[in-house]
Amino acid sequence: MKINDIMTKEILKIDSNESINKAAKMMKEYNIGAVPVYDNDKIIGIITDRDIVVRAIADEKNLQSTTIREVMTSNPVCLNSDEAVTEAARVMSERQIRRIIVKDNEEVKGIVSLGDLAVEKIPKEEIGETLKEISTPCSPSF
């Protein structure tokens, strides 16, 4: 099975100079957890609900004046749409991420998420292992 078969193809995008408040409202309105970030029609990152919580709210940044560029994840992990779903699972596990941008020839085609993998007919052991590795917390340092 290919990534193209399970990815979300209709995705939103947001400009890097928009406020994180706008990104959060977009996520709420569309019930999504991540939005690709663009600068002059070129993808430069991804903003996730976790980015907003950890890099903005926890640091008490102003949600209206802080730009997405300041808190986004730069250089997002990307795969081609014709790659195997198992490759997406491997990369998510290895990089401890939940979403991968899907591109073909530098054009964004969609996003594949851990949730997309979970609902497909992929060996449960493989998805379970991916989820386990992504969800394993880092040891806190006190």
C-alpha positions in Angstrom: 0.0 0.0 0.0 1.3 3.5 -0.9 1.1 6.7 1.1 -1.0 8.2 -1.6 -3.7 5.6 -0.8 -4.2 6.8 2.8 -3.0 10.4 3.1 -5.2 13.4 3.6 -5.2 15.1 0.2 -7.2 18.2 1.0 -5.0 20.2 3.3 -4.9 23.8 4.4 -1.9 26.0 4.4 -0.9 29.2 6.3 1.6 32.0 5.8 4.6 32.0 8.1 4.0 35.7 9.1 0.4 35.0 10.4 -0.2 34.9 14.1 -0.2 31.7 16.0 -3.7 32.7 17.2 -4.9 32.5 13.5 -3.3 29.0 13.2 -5.0 27.9 16.4 -8.4 29.1 15.2 -7.9 27.4 11.9 -7.0 24.1 13.7 -10.2 24.4 15.8 -12.5 25.3 12.9 -11.3 22.4 10.8 -10.6 20.0 13.6 -7.0 19.4 12.6 -3.7 19.3 14.6 -1.3 20.6 12.0 -1.0 23.0 9.1 1.8 23.3 6.6 3.5 26.7 6.7 4.4 28.6 3.6 6.6 31.6 2.6 6.0 32.9 -0.9 4.3 29.6 -2.0 7.2 27.5 -0.7 6.7 25.1 2.2 9.1 26.0 5.0 7.6 24.3 8.0 4.6 22.9 9.8 2.8 24.2 12.8 1.2 21.7 15.2 -1.1 22.0 18.1 1.9 20.8 20.2 4.1 23.6 18.8 1.6 26.2 20.0 1.3 24.7 23.5 5.0 24.0 24.1 6.7 26.8 22.2 4.1 29.6 22.7 1.7 29.1 25.6 4.2 27.5 27.9 6.6 30.3 27.2 3.8 32.9 27.8 4.1 34.4 24.3 1.4 36.7 23.0 -0.8 34.6 20.7 -1.8 37.6 18.6 1.6 39.1 18.0 3.8 36.0 17.9 4.2 34.8 14.3 4.0 31.2 13.2 7.6 31.4 12.0 8.7 31.8 15.6 7.2 28.6 16.9 6.8 26.3 13.9 8.8 23.2 13.1 11.2 24.2 10.3 12.2 21.8 7.5 9.4 19.3 8.0 9.9 15.6 7.3 8.6 14.8 3.8 8.1 11.7 1.8 6.9 11.0 -1.8 3.3 9.8 -2.3 4.5 6.7 -4.0 6.5 5.4 -1.1 5.2 2.5 1.0 3.0 3.1 4.0 5.5 1.0 6.0 8.1 3.6 5.2 5.9 6.3 6.7 5.5 4.2 9.8 9.3 3.6 10.0 10.1 7.3 9.6 7.4 8.3 12.2 8.9 5.8 14.6 12.5 6.8 14.0 11.9 10.6 14.2 9.2 10.4 16.9 6.7 12.4 14.8 3.0 12.0 14.2 2.7 13.7 10.8 4.6 13.7 7.5 4.2 16.1 4.6 3.7 14.3 1.3 5.4 15.9 -1.7 6.0 15.0 -5.3 8.5 17.1 -7.2 8.5 19.8 -4.5 4.7 20.1 -4.7 2.8 19.3 -1.5 0.2 16.7 -2.2 -1.0 16.0 1.3 -0.3 14.9 4.9 -0.1 11.4 6.3 -0.6 11.1 10.0 -0.3 8.4 12.6 -4.1 8.3 12.6 -4.1 7.6 8.9 -1.9 4.6 9.5 -4.0 3.3 12.4 -7.2 3.1 10.4 -5.7 1.2 7.5 -5.1 -2.5 7.0 -1.4 -2.3 8.1 -0.1 -5.0 10.4 -1.2 -4.0 13.9 2.2 -5.0 15.3 3.9 -2.4 13.1 1.5 0.4 13.9 1.5 -0.6 17.6 5.3 -0.4 17.6 5.3 2.9 15.8 2.8 4.3 18.3 4.8 2.9 21.3 8.0 4.5 20.1 6.4 7.9 19.3 4.7 7.9 22.6 7.6 6.9 24.8 8.3 10.0 26.9 11.8 11.3 27.4 13.1 11.0 30.9 12.6 14.2 32.7 15.6 15.9 34.1 15.0 17.5 37.5 
